[in-house]
Each structure stands twice: as structure tokens, then as C-alpha cells.
């Protein structure tokens, strides 16, 4: 299953303005690929960051528990509100649409 993970934080805890968060990010960022591998999580795209205080990463994991442990070990939840969106590839979504009856 693919997951789109959106992490949002306030300017007050942004690594660009908060020394503790900056230190944590600089410590953890290089470890993210290894943490993903240890938890059977494949990073498909990202992590991406922007000036909107939002982080975006697309991952693949067989079990939601693997993703949860990955997020816990990366400590992203300590300074971000995380929104996790289970997602399908477009071709899988189209297959679902074709198999279902229309509502209207």
C-alpha cells in the first residue's frame, strides 16, 4: 500500500527558527533511509519540504504498523502534526472505478 504522509508544523517549531528542532532534524535526516529500510518501508518520493511548514513524503509499506514505527523512529511526530493518506496508484483507482456501480 502506498501512503502519502503530510507533516505540518508551526513557525515556532520550524527548524529554521527553533534551535532544538533544527538540531533534531540535522541529527535524524541522514538516518531516514536506514530507518525506512529497518521498518520495511520504501520511500517512493521525498521527503520534500517547503516554505509552508509542510513536509511531504510518499512511501510504500505492506503494513500500517511498519509505517507507524518508521514515523516514530524518525521522530517526525514530535514536531509535526501528521496526516497519513492511504493511496492507490491511478491505474488501481481506475480499476476500482470500473468495478463499482455508479451512485448517480
C-alpha positions as CSV (number, residue, x, y, z in Angstrom):
1,X,0.0,0.0,0.0
2,X,1.2,3.5,-0.8
3,X,0.8,6.3,1.8
4,X,1.1,10.0,1.4
5,X,2.4,11.4,4.6
6,X,1.9,15.2,5.2
7,X,3.6,16.7,8.2
8,X,2.7,20.2,9.2
9,X,4.3,22.3,11.9
10,X,4.0,25.9,13.2
11,X,6.7,28.5,12.5
12,X,7.7,28.4,16.2
13,X,8.9,24.8,15.9
14,X,10.2,25.1,12.4
15,X,13.9,24.0,12.1
16,X,14.6,27.4,10.6
17,X,13.6,29.2,13.7
18,X,13.8,26.7,16.6
19,X,17.3,25.5,17.7
20,X,16.1,22.3,19.3
21,X,14.1,21.2,16.3
22,X,17.0,22.2,14.0
23,X,19.3,20.0,16.0
24,X,16.9,17.1,15.9
25,X,16.3,17.4,12.2
26,X,20.1,17.6,11.4
27,X,20.6,14.5,13.6
28,X,17.7,12.5,12.1
29,X,17.7,13.4,8.4
30,X,20.7,11.3,7.4
31,X,19.2,8.3,9.2
32,X,15.8,8.4,7.5
33,X,16.8,6.0,4.6
34,X,18.2,3.4,7.1
35,X,15.2,3.7,9.4
36,X,12.9,3.2,6.5
37,X,14.8,0.0,5.5
38,X,14.8,-1.3,9.0
39,X,11.0,-1.0,9.1
40,X,10.3,-2.4,5.6
41,X,9.2,1.0,4.4
42,X,10.2,2.1,0.8
43,X,10.5,5.8,0.2
44,X,8.9,6.4,-3.2
45,X,9.3,10.2,-3.2
46,X,10.6,12.8,-0.9
47,X,10.8,13.8,1.8
48,X,10.0,17.2,0.3
49,X,10.0,20.4,2.4
50,X,8.7,23.9,1.5
51,X,8.1,27.4,2.9
52,X,4.5,26.4,4.0
53,X,5.9,24.5,7.1
54,X,4.8,21.2,5.5
55,X,6.8,18.0,4.8
56,X,5.6,15.6,2.1
57,X,6.8,12.0,1.7
58,X,5.3,9.2,-0.3
59,X,6.1,5.7,1.0
60,X,5.1,2.1,0.4
61,X,4.6,-0.4,3.2
62,X,2.9,-3.7,3.5
63,X,1.6,-3.0,7.0
64,X,0.5,0.3,8.5
65,X,2.4,-0.8,11.7
66,X,5.6,-0.6,9.7
67,X,4.8,3.0,8.7
68,X,3.9,3.9,12.2
69,X,7.1,2.6,13.6
70,X,9.1,4.4,10.9
71,X,7.4,7.7,11.8
72,X,8.0,7.1,15.5
73,X,11.7,6.3,15.0
74,X,12.3,9.4,12.7
75,X,10.7,11.5,15.5
76,X,8.6,13.5,12.9
77,X,5.6,13.3,15.1
78,X,7.4,15.2,17.9
79,X,7.4,18.4,15.9
80,X,4.8,17.8,13.2
81,X,1.1,17.1,13.0
82,X,1.0,14.1,10.7
83,X,-1.8,13.3,8.3
84,X,-1.5,9.9,6.6
85,X,-3.4,9.2,3.4
86,X,-3.5,5.6,2.2
87,X,-3.4,5.9,-1.6
88,X,-3.6,3.8,-4.7
89,X,-1.8,4.2,-8.0
90,X,-4.1,5.8,-10.6
91,X,-4.3,2.5,-12.5
92,X,-5.6,0.7,-9.4
93,X,-8.1,3.6,-8.8
94,X,-9.4,3.3,-12.3
95,X,-9.8,-0.5,-11.9
96,X,-11.9,0.2,-8.7
97,X,-14.0,2.8,-10.6
98,X,-14.7,0.4,-13.4
99,X,-15.7,-2.4,-11.0
100,X,-18.1,-0.3,-8.9
101,X,-21.7,0.8,-9.7
102,X,-22.2,4.5,-10.1
103,X,-24.1,6.3,-7.4
104,X,-26.0,8.6,-9.8
